[in-house]
């Protein structure tokens, strides 16, 4: 049953999507930095409002670090983020009857972190398709595979795990709140709180 309280919760939850996404990604990067490379990533990058590692020179140093440590930090971070999203996807798909609709929407929210990463990757691919070659996909094989899989999982979740009312809520409230979140976070608050 849809209530105003439930609808308001969904809207507010996804209104905080991009700040939560940035914190989630920064936390994973920080965790791997501290556990596996002793803080070397923190010397190269700022933890920023996009939740991504940014900078050409910094990426070159990161690849040097990965070769030196014989550990692909980028792939480990991607795999971890994907696995966390997969766990929340499984929670939604396996447990169709949640006692609380709140738990279901929080699980969808958490799954959406890697879904956004996947959408972002595919948008970059589509916009640059005329200059990308096989070497690009070879170098980015993991994100290509995980993004494709995530898109398929999202389609399954939408078609099989959401009822008609939840699909309506997704289109009306989730997308609207997420767009507002992007505008406010990337346009105003994010650069003030976590500058690049």
Secondary structure as GFF3:
##gff-version 3
##sequence-region A 1 196
A	DSSP	alpha_helix	4	15	.	.	.	ID=ss1
A	DSSP	alpha_helix	17	36	.	.	.	ID=ss2
A	DSSP	alpha_helix	40	44	.	.	.	ID=ss3
A	DSSP	alpha_helix	56	69	.	.	.	ID=ss4
A	DSSP	alpha_helix	73	94	.	.	.	ID=ss5
A	DSSP	alpha_helix	101	127	.	.	.	ID=ss6
A	DSSP	alpha_helix	134	139	.	.	.	ID=ss7
A	DSSP	alpha_helix	141	156	.	.	.	ID=ss8
A	DSSP	pi_helix	157	161	.	.	.	ID=ss9
A	DSSP	alpha_helix	164	169	.	.	.	ID=ss10
A	DSSP	pi_helix	170	174	.	.	.	ID=ss11
A	DSSP	alpha_helix	175	184	.	.	.	ID=ss12
A	DSSP	pi_helix	185	189	.	.	.	ID=ss13
A	DSSP	alpha_helix	190	193	.	.	.	ID=ss14
###
